[in-house]
Amino acid sequence: MPQQGNTSGLAGITAGETALSTVGKEGLDLTYRGYSIRDLAEGASFEEVVYLLLYGILPSRTELDRYKNLLLSLRDLPAALKTVLEQLPPTANPVDVLRTGCSALGTMEPEGEDRDAHAIANRLIASFPSMLLYWFHFHRSGKRIETRAEAHPTVADQFLFLLRGEAPSSLHVRALDAALVLHAEHEFNASTFTCRVIVSTLSDFYSAITGGIGALRGPLHGGADEGAMRLLERFSTPEEAEAGIRGMLEKKEKIMGFGHRVYKKGDPRAPIIKSLAKQLAAEAGDRTLFPIAERIEEMLLSEKGLYPNLDFYSAVAYHFLGIPTFLFTPLFVISRASGWAAHILEQRANNRLIRPIATYIGPAPRPFPKLDER
Ligand code: ACO
């Protein structure tokens, strides 16, 4: 059946099948393998969600304990990778650090007979926080941190501990864990589709994830959370924010953290992350940032009919977790690596080269002039 509407940017085009998630198929909902995002964010840890995505079922308690131990055992970095991370400039974009770390690990522990796709998926999910925070501390204080952090068994707990050097509160671990769950998977978004295109050529796992990181980095996709934070920081009162946003809209500027290609009536992840951001703001005694964010939300809805996407209140939540703004998008990488990995496995299970065609809009065929005739 021909597909209707404006399909530029592949909008509305069905580009394949997936059993991993539904995005806005039933009303406004999002499910991972049939489970509602609300249930997962409230009742499942990030590790349970990763297991669900990679192995197709929710783990039993024993399976989960075993899986968490496996991930814990995969946190250490090879010495050669630490050297690479030390050589990268302190001014590097941390997303580029993960992109480079992923690619470098692929040369040290390549995919092959003794290392299958599941093993690499687990290795990357377990070692991305280690790569990021090893690089971060080495270039800030010269410290070569121990990344295993045995006493901090989940990704959220390990991340906050390695970042701060002290044990995080249970509220902070729970909030970051839920944020990781919300970011894990989202059907054929730009970065996931990039991963699928790459493995459809029978390329290797690391190349696909490296490409996915590159696609996620842009401000129209994963980079929007950092853009949202920089925007929020420009204002000191809700009134100032209202005037500032009005000016931006008049100049037709995009407001980061608003709008979505699929969810035109609201992103189901946004109220969940907003509620966490609200709790974290209250805990921090905030009377400024959260009200500013809410005023911007109200304004964009009334003026433009635009709703916040996951990125907007993620920025607020991460801010109150004490995470520096330039580490927001790397956190997205750490979480979404699970969805990318699951899509790579799914693409490979029923592969056909992804190779669309284009409508040609260039010049009609014409005579070729020799060099000295031009
Ligand atoms: N700020 C201001 N206006 C917007 C915004 C925004 N954030 N988003 C959409 N619009 C407007 C557009 O200007 C356009 O208006 P027009 O019809 O008057 O020209 C209309 O809404 C439709 O927008 P498009 O850009 O055509 O929608 P598209 O589906 O191509 O883009 C996108 C979706 C890229 C997410 C867009 O909403 C955007 O740029 N948002 C800001 C970046 C962002 O937050 N990205 C994160 C996405 S979610 C994620 O990765 C977790």
Residues whose N, C-alpha, C, O or C-beta is under 5 A from the ligand:
A	BS01	ACO	P219 L220 H221 G222 A224 E253 K254 I255 M256 G257 F258 G259 H260 R261 N309 L310 D311
